[in-house]
C-alpha cells in the first residue's frame, strides 16, 4: 500500500496536479452528460494517468 500513499501525497503536495484532475473530471462529466460514457471513461483515465506521470517526472 506504499504506492497508494505516494499517489495520495502527489495530490496533496502538487496543487497543479489537483487542478489538472479537476479539469479532467469536468471534461469527463461533460462527455458523460451528452451520452458518450465510454469515451468519458477513457478520457478520464488518460488525463489523470498523464497528469500523474507528468507530476512524477517533474519531481
N, C-alpha and C positions, 0 to 999 in steps of 0.2 A: 504494500500500500504506500510505499515511499513515493512512487511516481505520482500518485494522486495528490499527495501533499505538495509536491513540486509544481504540478499544474495549478493547484489552488494558489500557491504562492505567486505564480506568474500573474494571475488575475489581480491579486491584492497589491502586488508591487508595481504593476505596469498599467497606469491609467489609460495609455494609448491602446493597449490590448482590450481593456474593458469597453472603450469606445468602439473599437472595431467589432467586438462581439455584439454590442447593442445594435449597430448598423446591420450586421448580418441577420440578427433576429428580425429587425424591421423589414428587410428585404424578403426574408422567408415568409413573414406574416402577410406581406402584400401579395406574394405569389400564391400563397395558400388561400387568400381571400378571393382571388379570381378563379380558383379551381385548379391550379397547377400544383397539386400537393406533392407529387413525386419529384418534380423539378425543384420545389421549395426545399425538400429534404436534402437533395443533392447539393443545392446552392448553399444551404446552411452548413452542411458538413464541410464542403470545400473552403468556404470563407473562414470558418472557425479553425479548421486544421491549418490553413495557410497563415492565419493570424498568429497562432501559437508557434508555428515553425519560424516565422519572421522574428517573433519575440525571443525565442530561444537562441537563434543565431546572433541576435543583437547583443545578448548578454553574454 
